[in-house]
């Protein structure tokens, strides 16, 4: 994990969330950047690589209930209620888009260790389920807010896969960054809750980075096989 994001500073939970996502989120991962930009032929990922990313993202986030759905059942904060409704509805649409892209991009490419990789991502999914069902106030919300904030970068990868597969990318349906940070400020401000929000966010981002690490390793294996 990057140390660029502050471990904890009381009273600025929205700024901490921004710093966490910037330092440890999808946008800061080298492989995810290659997948989302493909700025040159040397760095451009193949459709097979993008299909691999879509397939494993679908394993991690393609089933319902997901992180946001679980968080909605755990949160008692009135300030978060409308955001949770909008986020859950938005992610349902994102989930449908993810499934559409996964089908259009084709099956995950054959790669040595396939069964082990699927087991790892299933374990990640279980870890996220447990995180989003935590009884520790603020933990599930931290995970849900981090998912919404980090999904913008994940979306760049999905949109690249969609374009390469001949699909028109859909507009992102999730709440805007400013609204998510406003909710963080509304429910934060208490030392224990802020720590729980930060913990939930860090754990969600850890799972995303773990997925991108896995995808990068799979691409390396295929390159050596080829």
N, C-alpha and C positions, 0 to 999 in steps of 0.2 A: 504493500500500500504506500502511496506517496505521502510524504510528510509536508507537502505544500499547504495542505489544509490544516488550520489550527485544531488542536485536539479538543479544546473547549474554551469558550469565553462567554461568561454569563451575560444574558440580555440581548444577544445579537444572533438568535437562532436562524433567522432568514439569511443573514450574511454567511453564517457557517454552512448552511445547506448549499448555497451558491458555490462556496469555496470547495466543498466536498465534491460536488458534481463536476466542477472544473478540473480538480486535481485527480480524482479517482474514477470518474465516469467514463462512459463509452467514447466520448469525443477525444479523450486523452490517450486512448489505446491505439498503438501504431497499426495493428491489423484492422481494426474497425475503421480507422481513417483511410486505409487503402481501399477497403470495401465501399466506403461512402463517396470517395472522390475519384479514384482512378485517373489521376492527373496526367499520367503518361503510359505508354505501352509497357514500359518496364515495370510499373507498379500496378497496372490494371489487373483486377482479379477476373478470373474466368466466370462464365455463367455457372459452371459447376461449383466454384467456390461460393458464389452468392446463393446458389441453391442450398449448399451446406449450411450457410448462415441462417437462411430462412427456415430450414427444417429444424435446426436446433433451437432457434428462437421460438418456434411453434411448440416444441417439446417443453420449453421452460414457461412460456406465457400463453399458450394456445388453449388451455382448458379453463373452464369456469366451474366453481368460483376461483378467482385469482387474488392477487395481493390486495387490490383496491376493494374487491367485494368483501373479503375477510375483514379488512380494516373498518369498513362501514358498519359491521356488526359489533365492533369492539369500541368504537369511539362514542363517548358521551358528550362531546363538545358541541354545543349548539353552533359555535362559530364555524365548525367544519362541516356541518350537515349538508348544506347546499353544494359545497365543493365536492363532497363525497358522491352525491347524487350525479352531478355533472361528470365527475371523473369516472365513475363506474359505467355510466351510459357511454361516455366517450371511449373507454377502453373496450367495451363490448364491440363497438364499431372498428376499433383498431385490431381487435382479435379476428374479426371477420376479414379484414384486409390482409392480415398476416396469413390467414389460411388461403386466401385467394392467391397471394404472391407465392406461397409455398407450392401450391398445385401448379401454377403457371411455370415456375422455374424448374420444376421436375424433381425427381428423387435425389436424396443426398448421395453424392458420389461414393462409390465403393472405396473404403479406406481401411487399412489394417487396424484392428482394434475397435471395430465399429460397435460391438456389443458392450465393450467396456465404456466407450464414450457415452452411449445411451444410458448406461447405469449411472455414470457420473452426473449427467444432466437431470436424471430422475431424482437423484439425491439432492441436487440443487433446488429442484422444484419443491421437494419435501421441506427443505430448510426454509424456503420462502413462505410456504404455507404456515409453518410453525411460527415464524417471525411475525407474520401478519395476523396471527391469532393470539399473540402475546397479551397477557392480562396487565402487563406493565403499561400504565397510562402514557401515551405518547409514542410508544415503540412502533405499533402498527401504523400510526399516522406518519411517522418518520419514513418508514419503508414505502408507504403509498406515495408520499410527496416526492421522494427520491426517484421512484419509478416514473412519475409524470414528468419530472424535470429531465431525467436522463433519456426518456423515450424519444425526445426530439432528435438526439444523435442516433439512436437506434433506427429511427425512421429514415434517416438519410441512407442507411444501408438497405432497408427494405425498398425504398424508392428506386435505388440503383438496380436492385434485383428486378423490380417490376418493369423498369424501362428496358432492361436487357432481355426480359422475357416477353416484351411487346405489350405490356399493360400501361394504362394511364394511371399515374399515382393519384391517390385520393388525398384531399386536404386532411390534415391531422385533426382529430376530433377532440383532443384533450384540452383541459383548461389552460389558459395562457400562463406563462411563467410568472408574470406579475401577480396574478390572482393566487397562484399556489404559494408564493412567498408571503402574500398578505395573510393567507390562512395560517401559515407558520407563525407569523408574528401574533396573530390573534389567539392561538392556543398555547403559545410559548410564554416565556417570561418567568416561569417558575423553575428553580434550579433542577429539581428532580425530573420534571417534564422535559425540559430542554435537553438534559442528558439522555433521556429515553428516545427523544426524537432523533438526536444525533446518532445514537446506537443503531436504531432501526434503519436510518439512511445509510450508514456505513456498511451494514450487513447486506443491504440490497445491492449497493454498488460493488461490494466484494464478489457477489454472485455473478453480476454482469461481467466484471473483469475476468473472473474465472472462466466464463463461457467464451469470451474472446481469446483468452489464452489457449483454451481447448481447440477452438477453430483454427487458430494460427498453427498449432502443432499438427492438426490434421492436414492442413494445406502443405506443411513441410514434408509430411510423410508421403503425400501424393506426388509431390515434386520429385522426391527421391525414387519413388516407384516408377515414375514416368521416365 
